[in-house]
Amino acid sequence: MTLAAPLYERLTGEDWDQIEPVVRAIHLQTDTLQAEGIFQITHGKNVFARLINRVTGMPPASEAEKIALTIERIGEGERWTRRFGETRLVSFQEERAGNVVAERFGSLEICFTLSASDGGLIYHQQNAALRLGAIWLKLPRWIAPVVTASEAVAPDGDRSYVTVHVSLPVIGHLIGYQGKLSGRGSQ
């Protein structure tokens, strides 16, 4: 049985060839991908942002935290395991209708479309929802997390530069991380 093309290649379609090889290298092309880098992690300053980050198990703020990323193909989707120092965050990504990638952290699901830009990759958030088994409840904008994310060629040209920022309406900046990432796949 031959599996379909990898998730990000399917979702970007013809744009895949416009993405620089160093950025494509941190997306699964085999059964497993290992990537690593050093990231800066920022937290919102208000008490609500600090409380949410603590309760949800987000990694602590850091100027230079080692990250290890493992991406594993699970059927037609991918399991992403991120290790920020001692903190582990796991999500599952799968394709939805309309070339949308749905990323699920526990019961929270955030959907994106992807586009190539200057050799990198931009994530355009479409919605956020709570997913409880077969029940899918779209979150209204006034309570939904807002995620901005992109990948570009790092200034040194040999790694990908990843930027992710998460905010909440009224509360503001919740968490962000950015840094250089390099990866290698294995069968």
C-alpha positions as CSV (number, residue, x, y, z in Angstrom):
1,M,0.0,0.0,0.0
2,T,1.4,3.4,-1.0
3,L,0.6,6.3,1.3
4,A,-0.3,9.7,-0.1
5,A,2.3,12.4,-0.3
6,P,3.3,13.8,3.2
7,L,0.8,16.2,4.9
8,Y,2.5,19.5,4.2
9,E,3.3,18.7,0.6
10,R,-0.4,17.8,0.0
11,L,-1.6,20.9,1.8
12,T,0.7,23.4,0.0
13,G,0.2,21.8,-3.4
14,E,2.1,23.6,-6.2
15,D,3.5,26.0,-3.5
16,W,5.6,23.2,-2.1
17,D,8.2,23.7,-4.8
18,Q,8.4,27.4,-3.9
19,I,9.4,26.6,-0.3
20,E,13.2,26.6,0.2
21,P,14.7,23.1,0.8
22,V,16.0,24.2,4.3
23,V,12.4,25.0,5.3
24,R,11.0,21.8,3.7
25,A,13.6,19.8,5.6
26,I,11.7,20.3,8.9
27,H,8.6,18.8,7.4
28,L,8.0,15.1,7.3
29,Q,9.1,13.4,4.1
30,T,9.7,10.0,5.6
31,D,8.2,8.0,8.5
32,T,9.9,10.0,11.3
33,L,11.7,13.4,11.5
34,Q,14.0,14.6,14.2
35,A,14.8,18.3,14.5
36,E,16.5,20.5,17.1
37,G,17.3,24.0,17.8
38,I,17.6,26.8,20.3
39,F,14.5,29.0,20.9
40,Q,13.6,32.1,22.8
41,I,10.3,31.6,24.7
42,T,8.3,34.6,25.9
43,H,5.2,34.8,28.2
44,G,2.5,37.4,28.6
45,K,3.2,39.6,31.7
46,N,-0.3,39.8,33.2
47,V,-1.5,37.5,35.9
48,F,-4.1,35.8,33.7
49,A,-1.5,34.9,31.0
50,R,0.9,33.6,33.7
51,L,-1.9,31.5,35.2
52,I,-3.0,30.0,31.9
53,N,0.5,29.1,30.9
54,R,1.1,27.4,34.3
55,V,-2.2,25.5,34.2
56,T,-1.8,24.3,30.6
57,G,1.8,23.2,31.1
58,M,3.5,25.6,28.7
59,P,7.3,25.8,28.8
60,P,8.8,28.5,31.0
61,A,10.1,31.7,29.5
62,S,13.7,31.5,28.4
63,E,16.2,33.5,26.4
64,A,17.7,30.3,24.9
65,E,15.9,27.0,25.5
66,K,16.9,23.8,23.7
67,I,14.1,22.3,21.6
68,A,13.8,18.8,20.3
69,L,11.0,18.1,17.8
70,T,9.9,14.6,16.6
71,I,7.3,14.3,13.9
72,E,5.9,10.8,13.2
73,R,3.6,9.8,10.4
74,I,0.4,8.3,11.9
75,G,-1.8,7.1,9.0
76,E,-2.4,10.2,6.8
77,G,-1.6,12.6,9.8
78,E,1.3,13.5,11.9
79,R,2.1,13.5,15.6
80,W,4.3,16.4,16.7
81,T,6.2,16.0,20.0
82,R,8.0,19.1,21.1
83,R,10.4,19.1,24.0
84,F,11.3,22.5,25.4
85,G,13.9,21.6,28.0
86,E,11.9,19.4,30.4
87,T,8.5,20.4,29.1
88,R,6.8,18.2,26.5
89,L,4.0,19.4,24.2
90,V,2.3,16.9,21.9
91,S,-0.1,17.7,19.1
92,F,-1.7,15.8,16.2
93,Q,-2.1,17.3,12.7
94,E,-4.4,16.1,10.0
95,E,-5.9,17.3,6.7
96,R,-9.4,18.7,6.5
97,A,-11.5,19.7,3.5
98,G,-10.3,22.8,1.7
99,N,-6.5,22.2,2.1
100,V,-6.8,22.9,5.9
101,V,-4.4,21.5,8.5
102,A,-6.1,20.9,11.9
103,E,-3.8,20.8,14.8
104,R,-5.1,19.3,18.0
105,F,-3.7,19.8,21.5
106,G,-5.9,17.7,23.7
107,S,-9.4,18.9,23.1
108,L,-8.3,22.3,21.6
109,E,-8.1,22.3,17.8
110,I,-6.8,25.1,15.6
111,C,-7.2,25.0,11.8
112,F,-4.8,26.7,9.4
113,T,-4.3,27.1,5.7
114,L,-0.7,27.2,4.5
115,S,1.0,29.4,1.8
116,A,4.5,29.9,0.5
117,S,6.0,33.3,0.9
118,D,9.6,34.3,0.1
119,G,10.7,30.7,0.3
120,G,9.1,30.2,3.6
121,L,5.7,29.0,5.0
122,I,2.9,31.1,6.5
123,Y,0.2,29.6,8.6
124,H,-3.2,31.4,8.3
125,Q,-5.5,30.6,11.1
126,Q,-9.1,29.8,10.0
127,N,-10.7,28.9,13.3
128,A,-10.4,27.3,16.7
129,A,-12.7,24.8,18.3
130,L,-13.2,22.4,21.2
131,R,-13.2,18.8,20.0
132,L,-14.8,16.3,22.4
133,G,-14.9,12.9,20.6
134,A,-17.2,13.4,17.6
135,I,-18.4,16.7,18.9
136,W,-16.8,19.8,17.4
137,L,-17.7,23.2,18.9
138,K,-16.3,26.2,17.1
139,L,-15.1,28.9,19.5
140,P,-16.4,32.4,19.0
141,R,-13.6,34.9,18.2
142,W,-14.0,36.7,21.5
143,I,-12.7,33.6,23.4
144,A,-10.7,31.8,20.7
145,P,-6.9,31.7,20.9
146,V,-5.2,33.6,18.0
147,V,-2.1,31.9,16.6
148,T,0.3,33.5,14.2
149,A,3.1,31.3,12.8
150,S,5.7,31.3,10.1
151,E,8.8,29.5,8.9
152,A,11.5,31.2,6.9
153,V,15.1,30.6,5.9
154,A,17.3,31.7,8.8
155,P,19.8,34.5,8.1
156,D,22.7,31.9,8.2
157,G,20.9,30.2,5.3
158,D,21.3,26.6,6.6
159,R,18.4,26.3,9.0
160,S,14.7,27.2,9.2
161,Y,13.6,30.1,11.4
162,V,10.3,29.3,13.2
163,T,8.1,32.0,14.8
164,V,4.9,31.1,16.8
165,H,2.8,33.6,18.9
166,V,-0.3,32.8,20.8
167,S,-2.7,35.4,22.2
168,L,-6.1,35.5,23.7
169,P,-8.7,38.2,23.3
170,V,-8.8,40.6,26.3
171,I,-5.7,38.9,27.9
172,G,-3.3,39.5,25.1
173,H,0.0,37.8,24.6
174,L,0.0,34.3,26.1
175,I,3.2,32.6,24.8
176,G,5.5,32.9,21.9
177,Y,8.6,31.1,20.7
178,Q,11.0,31.6,18.0
179,G,14.4,30.3,16.9
180,K,16.4,28.3,14.4
181,L,15.5,24.7,13.7
182,S,17.3,22.0,11.7
183,G,16.0,18.5,11.0
184,R,16.7,15.1,9.4
185,G,14.3,12.3,8.4
186,S,14.6,8.6,8.8
187,Q,12.7,5.6,7.3
